[in-house]
Amino acid sequence: MAGGDTGTDVEKILQTKLDEVSPESKATTPSPFIFKAPRELRRVNEGAFDPQIISIGPYHHSKPHLKAMEIHKVRYLHSLLQQHGGLELESYIAAYMEIEQEVRNCYAEHDDRLSPAEFGAIMVLDALFVVQLICKFTDRISRVVDDEDDYLFKQNLNLSFIAQDLLLLENQLPFILLQMYAADMTTPDGYSFGRQAFNFFSFTQPRLRMRYNEIGGPEHLLGLVHYTWIQVPMKYVVDRNIWFLMYHFKIKQQAEEIRKDLGVRQTGKGECDYISSATELSERGIRFRQGEGNCLFDIRFEHRTLFIPTLIVDHDTERIIRNLIAYEQFKDDVTSIVMDYARFIDCLVNYAADVALLCDHGVIINRLGSNEDVANMINKLNNYVYLSTNNFTYSQIFDRVNERCRQPWNLWKVNLRQTYFNTPWDWVLASIAAAALLLLLSFLQTIFSVLAYFKQGAS
């Protein structure tokens, strides 16, 4: 009977837990979309996910080294209340309270040390600061105001540091909150808040080279930048997704037509998405050229040449890419283009020599340090990242590059190089030998010509 007693005890424990759940929690709530970076990703580079100058939202609020910016948030709030005499502080708080639960549900983790009032104070203060910062930037570039006394605008470096922190996975605010407060602030050109944020990040983060498209409802600023940065051949991405849906639902004839048109690989063939490093591809006759256009991810392969837009590698490149990759890891409904791009570049770069080759052709601009530093950074981008084997953006390019490398002439040339010409001196000696042989043949031809002349004269 001991087993029966144990079963009853288990039921009591579980029922107690069920009773503790509030009626609101029992109802279906939207999935959160503001996460903390997984421990494994943090282990690779802890600093990539931590703000350097400003805390936005609850996750990093209590960190001592970020306290200096709190006075600027309060200063911005004071300025706002003075400018909008008709709107009291209570009005902003009341507006937040109307969507309080929706805002709280946006966060995947909650700090029990923060009371609802403290959480609300963080949301209101931080949201009003971010909205004012971006709106002030819009006013300045539109020449509407020129507030020389604003410390944050005295040097572009200040804005750049703040902008970098605003693009961290753990430093986000729900866009609905930002948009709600932005609605009370007019702009000279009537831009939406999304457009203003785009202009702000385009100026402060020029490496992103974004192209604006109006987006209905991004989840947060990082999501907005992800959407506007991934202006890859979007038709290509959409068409590929349509193909996978058609394939899944067994609409085979139409799916096969789209597959052939796009070059989508059929499933079940056991092929891997991999290409050789840049130096190895160069040995096989693949050339590299700097790609054109504003999209970092618009990579093409034409006439034995990979056209790859320039990647500027500096001390902030890894932070931006890592946070966008982490965002993609949590989101099933966004294009994983940044992960796919990191995977592509990781294949090309194994050693410093690969970085040097890509720098020579304008594919990489190294502002980080040594070529080895760049190689190490790139090689770690995909550590502990789940890489899907389906719907890889560059699978068609990989297949075409590998097919080119497998051609008999390329294989023969590589085999010749590896067997007989392992070092540059081998090529020098071979060139000398070839020149000597050519000279000898020319000399012999001259001798035989002279002998033939005298023999003909003697006869």
Helices and strands as residue ranges (DSSP letters): H 2-20, H 23-26, H 39-44, G 46-49, G 64-69, H 70-83, H 89-98, H 100-104, H 116-141, H 151-154, H 156-166, H 175-182, H 193-204, G 206-208, H 221-229, H 234-248, H 252-262, H 278-283, E 287-290, E 300-302, E 305-308, E 311-313, H 317-330, H 337-348, H 352-360, E 364-366, H 371-380, H 395-405, H 408-420, H 424-458
